[in-house]
């Protein structure tokens, strides 16, 4: 019995090495698991379910093949692909989940999330996040033509990349107090998230209990997979060996 977690793939046609690793993973390892959870930033950018490029169709088909084989796949939005919607879910077969969701992981309650909501010290990003998650702003955005949305997305990514170069390590990492808040709010011993691109297993004690926070890795240099079984969890890498 195995459950797999991935996040921060940042798939794009510009990175065929990542795409090839992902497609191989979907055709082999993922076919053998009980469930696959994708915790956000599957894509480098997602401007709407109507952005029907050949590359996007290839990724959607990979999920459709997996879910059609009987493997359930769950998705939590990231900061890059929060506009993935019902059409994508319907065509791929994935199940969209709330941004903070508690699951039963082999008898252990686990809180799963993308992780950007934990980075509360990055006040600029949190303000931006509130704006782009506003339903009225999204309603207006989706009424723009694809070309305009693509230009907006490119500009926002360039701006974000430039701003991140001047942010400190602490600001871009999770806020410890917010992590504690979420553990207490959801009453779970295990938290799994991505976003920070700093894979690690953090353990802390609280009232005689061990709290474990697992941070998933990104797929920039190699694939990164959290493999969970009834015996425990291990963070593993997957090499880039071919190009799509």
C-alpha angles and dihedrals in degrees: 000000000000135000119192131208127193135169143162098040091144091201117201138152087249092068108054091164092063091043092051092050091048094048091048089049091051093049096047123015097027091053089064099050131092094230141353123217121195110196101197142286092070086150131040086229137358118190097174144319089265092066089103102179122159090248093053090047089054092054093045090051091051090057092044091053090050097047092042088056089061101263111128115223125200128195134200117189120248130202091266099046105030089128094067103123148177096296092057090047093049095048096043099038093232122141117232115224135196116270089251111037132167117213135179106247105190092315096322119106107230130188111217125191141143093254105230092107088062092061096080095151089070092081094170092056093045090053090050090048092054090052098049092045091055106115094218093052089049090049090055092044094054090055091064119093118260092253092057092046090049091053092048091050093050092050093048092050092049091049092048093049091051094047093047091058089066098044122100125243091248095052093051094046127076120284108244092215091054090050089053090048093054093047090052095043095052097033095223132140094213134055125182124189146141132199100100095070089222105119113203145125113242121193126188135171123236124175091337093311128112115233116198125199117188118196116201121222129237126246099235098111100014140347118281124205134175107215115201127189133162086269096057146281133293131186109223137178129223119207126235103239106155140025124234 
